[in-house]
Amino acid sequence: MTVAPGGGPPPLAVLGPAGSGDRLADVLPSALAVLGVPGSTDPLGLVPALAGVRRIAVLLVDGLGWYQVPTAAPYAPTLAGLAATVGRPLIAGFPSTTPTSLVTLGTGVTPGAHGVLGFTVRVPGTDRVLTHTDWAADPSPLRWQPVPTQLQRARAAGVAVSVVSRPEFGGSGLTLAANRGGDFRGAAGADEVAATMLAALSAGPGPTLVSGYHADLDRHGHLSGVDSAPWRVAATEVDGLLARLVDGLPPDAALLVTADHGQLDVPLAHRFDLDTDPRLRDGVRVVAGEARVRYLHVEPGAVDDVVAAWSGVLGDAARVRTRAETVATGWFGPVPEEHLERIGDVVVTCNDTYAVMASRTERPMASKLVAYHGADTAAELTVPLLVVRG
């Protein structure tokens, strides 16, 4: 795997929780500070560099990790140039997965506070597993994710706010959890995303915030692998999207480009299957999370036995910890009582390029992907921030 631009820890190094470092959660608070929204802080220090900016577009490219930028560079010269000149790394947060990161970006708070604590989580008090990307109205997005979004704060201060994403995501539970407060505008491919974002950015005379999302790089990474031929085509499309946005920025505008996570390929020899190994099913009632981070909800009194069994089977391939031990690492940030049971009684975080599949419990395709994410390696957690003035 290619190293990150400008060096940094090895891609498979396990990172500690972001303390004073730059975070994905800091992007929108800093953008609102640039736009003059009262009470907004500027942890990323954008205000001096963007003095006079009254319109901001924020684009999240799904799956564009900081460590993937050099790999994409031969097919994405605009991206490579921006990363080298106006780019820096951010820490996305844990788990390094799309629903968690989208809501972290949208709310400006850590996952423990907003409660979208993984790709899938158990609904407390039930055996139901909620998949956040297929979430409609149950549970209620406003109750499940109670934190006001930064878009709501911006709109309340008189900023025109738009959200540009795939048409099928309009009104979804995840969109409401992450981006409520913005006028939704559906856009499918890269060209449509660029055109729709630029149109929203220039629609009115006042301060404006546009939040955009593009998914294809992540999809092709999952299906075919990082640096596969389809991934390279997707990287080229991302580059075209960035070039159009940069060329079309109004003079009083800025573009912020970031991502939700990186990706890494998982070899077949590094895959465990909890559904075919009875040692991994014993004492486990409900399995959630995803392949790189598993949440195990266990039968009463079975925590110690499950920790011992999983530690024995996985060995150095993963860290197996109780919920309390995992929360104590600080990765989730403060976790209120009502969100604690969304985390497994036991949390399994994979090391290196290992993963734990659930071939029968989850959709069959989930075990057949090439690239995954979710854990706390540098390659998965580190995402770019590119800052471009019009």
C-alpha positions in Angstrom: 0.0 0.0 0.0 1.3 3.5 -0.9 2.3 5.7 2.0 0.4 8.9 2.7 1.4 12.2 1.0 4.1 13.9 3.0 4.9 10.8 5.1 3.0 9.9 8.3 2.7 6.7 10.2 2.7 3.4 8.3 -0.7 2.6 6.7 -1.4 -0.3 9.0 -0.3 1.5 12.2 -3.0 1.7 14.8 -3.8 5.3 15.7 -4.9 6.6 19.1 -7.9 8.8 19.5 -7.6 12.3 18.0 -6.9 14.7 20.9 -5.8 18.1 19.7 -5.3 17.1 16.1 -7.5 18.1 13.2 -10.7 16.1 13.0 -13.5 15.6 10.5 -15.9 16.9 13.2 -14.1 20.3 12.9 -14.9 20.9 9.3 -18.4 22.4 9.4 -17.9 24.4 12.7 -14.9 26.0 11.0 -16.9 26.6 7.8 -19.7 28.3 9.8 -17.1 30.5 11.5 -16.0 31.7 8.1 -19.6 32.5 7.2 -20.0 34.4 10.5 -22.5 32.1 12.1 -22.7 33.3 15.8 -21.2 31.0 18.3 -19.1 29.0 15.8 -15.6 28.0 16.7 -12.8 27.7 14.1 -10.7 24.7 15.2 -9.2 24.3 11.7 -8.1 27.9 11.5 -9.9 28.6 8.2 -11.1 32.1 9.0 -7.8 33.9 8.2 -7.3 32.0 4.9 -10.9 32.5 3.8 -11.5 36.1 4.8 -14.2 37.5 2.6 -15.7 34.2 1.6 -19.5 34.2 1.7 -20.2 30.9 0.0 -18.8 27.5 0.9 -19.2 24.1 -0.8 -18.2 21.1 1.2 -17.7 17.9 -0.8 -17.4 14.5 0.9 -15.9 11.8 -1.4 -16.8 8.4 0.0 -13.7 6.2 0.4 -11.1 8.8 -0.5 -8.6 8.2 2.3 -5.5 10.4 2.7 -3.4 7.2 2.1 -5.2 6.5 -1.2 -4.4 9.9 -2.7 -0.9 8.8 -4.0 -2.4 5.7 -5.4 -5.0 7.8 -7.3 -2.5 10.5 -8.4 -1.7 9.0 -11.9 -5.5 9.1 -12.7 -6.4 12.2 -10.7 -3.9 15.0 -11.3 -6.2 17.7 -10.0 -6.7 15.8 -6.7 -2.9 15.2 -6.5 -2.1 18.8 -7.1 -4.6 20.1 -4.5 -3.4 17.5 -1.9 0.2 18.7 -2.4 -0.6 22.4 -2.2 -3.7 23.0 -0.2 -4.2 19.6 1.5 -3.7 18.2 5.0 -4.9 15.1 6.9 -7.8 14.8 9.2 -8.9 12.0 11.6 -12.4 10.8 10.6 -13.3 9.0 13.9 -14.2 5.5 15.0 -15.6 3.3 13.6 -14.1 4.5 10.3 -17.3 3.9 8.4 -19.7 5.9 6.3 -22.8 6.4 8.5 -20.7 7.3 11.5 -18.5 9.8 9.6 -21.4 11.4 7.7 -23.1 12.2 11.0 -19.8 13.3 12.6 -19.3 15.7 9.8 -22.9 16.9 9.9 -23.2 17.5 13.6 -19.6 18.5 14.4 -19.5 16.1 17.4 -17.9 12.8 18.2 -19.8 9.5 17.6 -20.6 8.9 21.3 -22.6 12.1 21.4 -24.6 11.6 18.1 -25.1 7.9 18.6 -24.6 6.6 15.0 -22.0 4.3 16.3 -21.4 1.9 13.4 -22.5 0.7 10.0 -24.9 -1.6 11.8 -25.9 -1.5 15.5 -28.4 -3.4 17.7 -31.5 -1.4 18.7 -31.3 -1.5 22.5 -33.9 -3.8 24.1 -34.4 -5.8 21.0 -32.6 -8.3 18.8 -33.0 -6.1 15.8 -29.9 -4.9 13.9 -30.3 -1.5 12.3 -28.4 -0.9 9.1 -27.9 2.9 9.0 -27.6 3.0 5.2 -31.1 1.3 4.8 -32.7 3.3 7.6 -36.1 4.9 6.9 -38.2 6.1 9.8 -37.9 3.5 12.6 -36.3 4.4 14.9 -37.1 8.1 14.5 -34.0 9.8 13.2 -34.7 12.8 15.4 -34.7 10.6 18.5 -32.0 8.2 17.5 -29.7 11.1 16.6 -30.7 13.9 18.9 -27.9 16.5 18.2 -28.8 19.5 16.1 -26.8 19.6 12.9 -24.4 22.3 11.8 -26.7 22.8 8.8 -29.6 23.7 11.2 -27.3 26.2 13.0 -26.4 27.8 9.7 -30.0 28.0 8.5 -31.1 29.6 11.8 -28.4 32.3 11.3 -29.7 33.2 7.8 -27.4 31.0 5.7 -28.9 29.4 2.6 -28.2 25.7 3.0 -28.4 22.9 0.4 -27.6 19.2 0.5 -26.6 17.5 -2.8 -26.6 13.7 -2.8 -28.0 10.7 -4.7 -31.7 11.1 -5.3 -32.6 7.9 -3.4 -31.1 9.3 -0.2 -33.6 12.1 0.0 -35.6 11.8 3.3 -33.7 8.8 4.5 -33.0 8.3 8.2 -29.2 8.8 7.6 -29.8 12.0 5.6 -32.0 13.4 8.4 -29.5 12.3 11.1 -26.6 13.9 9.3 -28.0 16.8 7.2 -31.3 17.9 8.4 -31.7 21.6 8.0 -30.6 21.7 4.3 -32.7 21.8 1.1 -32.2 18.4 -0.5 -31.2 18.3 -4.2 -30.8 14.9 -5.9 -27.8 14.3 -8.1 -26.5 11.0 -9.3 -23.2 11.0 -11.3 -20.1 13.2 -10.9 -21.1 15.6 -13.6 -24.6 16.1 -12.0 -23.1 16.5 -8.5 -20.8 19.2 -9.8 -23.5 21.1 -11.7 -26.0 20.9 -8.9 -23.5 22.0 -6.2 -22.4 25.0 -8.3 -26.0 26.0 -9.1 -26.9 25.9 -5.4 -23.7 27.8 -4.5 -24.7 30.7 -6.8 -28.5 30.6 -6.3 -28.8 33.7 -4.1 -26.9 36.8 -3.0 -26.5 35.9 0.7 -24.2 33.6 2.7 -24.5 30.1 1.3 -23.4 26.6 2.4 -23.7 23.6 0.1 -22.9 20.0 1.3 -22.2 17.5 -1.4 -21.6 13.7 -1.5 -20.2 11.4 -4.1 -20.1 7.6 -3.5 -18.6 5.8 -6.5 -14.9 5.6 -5.4 -15.9 3.7 -2.3 -18.2 1.4 -4.2 -15.6 0.3 -6.7 -13.0 -0.1 -3.9 -15.3 -2.5 -2.1 -16.2 -4.4 -5.2 -12.9 -4.6 -7.0 -10.2 -3.4 -4.6 -8.1 -0.2 -4.2 -6.2 0.5 -7.4 -8.2 -2.0 -9.5 -9.2 -0.9 -13.0 -12.7 0.1 -11.9 -11.3 2.0 -8.9 -9.0 3.9 -11.3 -11.9 4.9 -13.5 -13.8 6.1 -10.4 -10.7 8.1 -9.3 -10.6 9.8 -12.8 -14.3 10.7 -12.3 -13.6 12.2 -8.9 -10.8 14.2 -10.5 -13.2 15.6 -13.1 -15.7 16.5 -10.4 -13.0 18.4 -8.4 -11.8 20.2 -11.6 -15.4 21.3 -12.4 -16.0 22.6 -8.9 -12.7 24.4 -8.7 -13.2 26.1 -12.1 -16.8 27.0 -11.4 -16.3 28.6 -7.9 -17.6 32.2 -7.7 -15.0 34.7 -6.6 -16.4 34.9 -3.1 -16.6 31.2 -2.6 -14.4 28.4 -1.2 -14.4 24.6 -1.7 -13.6 22.2 1.1 -13.1 18.6 0.1 -12.9 15.7 2.6 -13.9 12.1 3.0 -15.4 9.6 5.5 -12.7 6.9 5.6 -10.0 5.2 3.7 -10.0 1.5 2.5 -7.7 -1.5 2.5 -7.9 -4.8 0.7 -8.4 -7.9 2.8 -6.8 -11.1 1.5 -8.9 -14.3 1.5 -6.4 -15.8 3.9 -7.0 -13.1 6.5 -10.8 -13.7 6.7 -12.5 -15.3 9.7 -16.2 -16.4 9.4 -18.1 -16.2 12.7 -21.0 -18.1 11.1 -19.0 -21.2 10.3 -16.9 -21.4 13.5 -19.0 -22.6 16.5 -16.3 -21.2 18.9 -17.2 -17.7 17.7 -21.0 -18.2 18.0 -21.0 -19.7 21.5 -22.6 -17.2 23.9 -23.3 -14.6 21.2 -26.9 -13.5 20.8 -26.6 -10.6 18.3 -23.8 -9.6 15.9 -23.6 -6.1 14.6 -20.8 -3.7 13.3 -19.0 -4.7 10.2 -16.1 -6.9 9.0 -13.3 -4.8 10.6 -15.1 -3.9 13.8 -17.6 -6.4 15.3 -20.1 -5.6 18.0 -21.0 -8.8 19.9 -24.1 -8.7 22.2 -23.9 -11.7 24.4 -26.0 -13.9 26.6 -26.2 -12.9 30.2 -23.0 -13.7 32.1 -21.1 -14.7 28.9 -18.9 -11.7 28.4 -15.7 -13.2 29.9 -16.2 -16.5 28.0 -16.8 -14.7 24.7 -13.7 -12.5 25.2 -11.6 -15.6 25.9 -13.0 -17.6 22.9 -12.6 -14.8 20.4 -9.1 -13.9 21.7 -8.1 -17.5 21.4 -9.4 -17.9 17.8 -8.3 -14.5 16.4 -5.0 -14.1 18.3 -2.9 -11.2 16.9 -5.5 -10.6 14.2 -7.7 -8.5 16.5 -8.1 -6.8 19.8 -11.0 -8.2 21.8 -12.3 -5.9 24.5 -15.4 -5.3 26.6 -17.6 -2.4 26.0 -16.3 -0.5 29.0 -12.7 -1.1 27.9 -13.5 0.2 24.4 -15.3 3.3 25.6 -12.4 4.0 27.9 -10.0 4.2 24.9 -11.7 7.6 24.1 -12.4 6.8 20.5 -16.1 7.4 20.8 -15.8 10.5 22.9 -18.2 10.8 25.8 -21.0 8.3 25.4 -24.3 9.1 27.2 -26.1 6.3 28.9 -28.8 6.1 26.2 -26.2 5.3 23.6 -24.1 2.8 25.4 -26.1 -0.3 24.6 -25.7 0.4 20.9 -22.1 -0.7 21.4 -21.6 -4.5 21.7 -20.9 -6.1 25.1 -17.7 -7.2 23.4 -16.0 -5.2 20.7 -13.6 -6.8 18.2 -11.3 -4.5 16.3 -9.2 -6.1 13.6 -5.5 -5.5 13.1 -3.4 -5.4 10.0 -5.6 -6.6 7.0 -7.8 -9.1 8.9 -11.6 -9.1 8.9 -14.4 -11.1 10.5 -17.2 -12.1 8.1 -20.7 -13.2 8.8 -21.5 -15.2 5.7 -25.0 -16.3 6.8 -26.1 -13.5 9.2 -25.4 -10.7 6.8 -26.1 -10.2 3.1 -23.9 -12.6 1.0 -22.2 -9.8 -0.9 -20.8 -8.4 2.4 -18.4 -11.3 2.7 -17.4 -11.2 -1.0 -16.0 -7.6 -1.1 -12.4 -6.9 -1.8 -11.7 -3.8 0.3 -13.1 -3.0 3.8 -12.7 -0.3 6.4 -14.0 0.4 9.9 -11.0 -0.1 12.2 -8.4 2.3 13.6 -5.5 2.0 11.3 -4.0 5.1 9.7 -5.2 4.0 6.2 -8.8 3.8 7.4 -9.0 6.7 9.7 -7.0 9.4 7.9 -8.9 11.5 5.3 -7.9 14.6 3.4 -9.0 18.2 3.8 -8.5 20.3 0.7 -9.2 24.0 0.9 -9.6 26.0 -2.3 -10.6 29.7 -2.7 -12.6 30.9 -5.8 
